[in-house]
Amino acid sequence: MNDNPSEVTGNLLKSMLEDLRAEQASALRAYQVLQDHKMINRARFITYRCESARCLLADVYQTPSGVAVYRSRYRNSPVSNELKSVAPAREKRTVDGDRRWRETASLLSEFTGMGSLVWIPVSCDHIEEALILPAAIEAELLNRKPGSADPVVLTNASGVR
C-alpha cells in the first residue's frame, strides 16, 4: 500500500477522469443509437439551433444514465482556432486534425451544481461560440417531456450569451 498523498490523489483524479470519459462516450453512443434508429425525437427535450442556417448546436435528450447534452461538430476560423486551442488538442479532438471539431456529449449533471460558474459552449460554422447556462436547461426541463422539443434559436447576441 502506498501512503504517498500526492500519488493517491493523482490516482484518484485519474480514476475520476476515466469515469467521466466513459460517461461521455456512453452519452454520445446513446445519441448515435437514437439517431440511427430514428428515435432521437422521442428522447429529445430541447434542441438549440443557430439563427442563420438553423444548424444543430445542441440537443438535450434522455439516456438510461440521465439527461445528456449533445453538441454537434463545428468548424472554427483559422485565427480563432489558433487562439482557442493548441496543436496536440486539435490533433486529438478534430476529425481533420485541425479545424473540424468532433461532436461531443455529456450528462447534464457534469455541468450542474456549480451555479453560474460553468457554461456549456455550443458552436456551429456560423456561430463562433454561444454559451448556455446549465440552470436554464434545468428550468426548461421542468416544463418539458421527452419528445416535446421546440427549437430554441441562438445567436451570439441572444439572451444566452
N, C-alpha and C positions, 0 to 999 in steps of 0.2 A: 504494500500500500504506500502510495506517495503522499506525503504530507505537505509538499511544496504548494503554498496557497496560489501562487501565480499559475502554476501548471494545472491545478484543479480548476481554477477559474477559466483558464484557456480551454480546457476540455469541455467544461460546461457550456461556454459560449459556442464552441464548435458544434456541440450536440444540438443546441438550440437553433443554430443556423441551418443545420442539416434538416431538422424537423420543419422549419419554416419553408425551406426549398421544396421539401416533399409535399407540404400543404399547397404550395403554389403550383407545383406540377399536377397535383390531383385536381385542383380547381380548373386549370387550363384544359386538362384532359376531359373533365366533365363538360366543359363548354363545347369542346370539339365533338364529343359524342352527341350532345344535344343538337348541335348543328347538323352533323352527319345524318341523324335520324329525323331531321326536320321537326324537332321538339323544342327548340330554344324559345319559341313564342309562348309556350305553355309554362316555361320556367322563369321567364323574364319578368322582373318587377319594373325596372326603369331602363330606358335607353337614352343615352346622350349623343347628340349629333351636332355637327358643325353647321353653321348658318349658310355658308356659301354653297356647299355642294351636298349637304346632308350626309356627309361621311360619318360612319360609326366611330365615335370616340370611345364610348364605354357602354357596357351592358351590366346591369345589376341583376343577378339571377340566383335561383335556389340550387344548391348542391346537397348531396347527402350529409356533408360536413357543416353546412350552414350557408348563409348568404355570401356570395362572392362577387367580385368586380373584375370584369374582363376589359382589358384595354387593347385596342386594335393596333396593328402595325402602323408606323408613320415614318415620314422622311423629314429630316432636318435640313435646313440650308447648310451649305458648306461652312460658312462663317459660324453659325450657331453651333453646329456640330463640333467644331474645334474648340469653341468656348465652353461648352457644356460637358464634354467628355474627353477621355484620354484614349489613345490608340488601343491599349490592351482591352479596355471595356468595349470599344467598338468592334474589335475582332470577335469577342465572345458573345455579344448581345445583339448583333445585327445579322441580317440574312445575307448581306453583300460584303461584310467586313468593313463597312464604312458608315453609310448614312441611312439605310433602311432598317429601322429598329424592329425587333421581334415583338409579336403580340405577347401579352402577359396576363396573368390572372392571379388574384389573391383573395383570401377570405376577407370580408369586410372587417372582421374582428382584429385583423392585423393593423388596421388604421384607427380603430376606435379606442376610447378610454384615455386619450391623451388631450382631450379638449380641442382647442383651436391650434395646437402646435403642429399638427400633421394635416396636410392637404393631399389629395390624390391628384397627381398630374395626369392630364389627358392631352393628346395631340393627334393631329392628322396632317396631311400635306398642306392644308390651308390654315390651320391654327397651330402656331408655334407651341403654345402651352396654355391651357386653361387649368384652373385648379378647382377641385370640388371638395368641399368640406364634408368629411365623413358624417358629422352630426346632421347635415342637411339630408343626406341619404337616409339615415336612420329615421328622421322625421317623416320623410316621404313614405318609408316602408310601413308606417303606422296606418296609412290610408290606402294601401295597395295590397293586392293579392297577386301571386304569380299568374302571368298571362294578361295582366291589365296594363301593360306598358304603353303609355302615351309618350311620344318622344319629347325630350327636353332639349331644346336647341341652344347651343352655346356659341358665343363669340369671345374673343379676348376681352372685350369690354362688357360682357354680361355681368349680371349680379353675382356670378360665381367667382370670378376673378381670373 
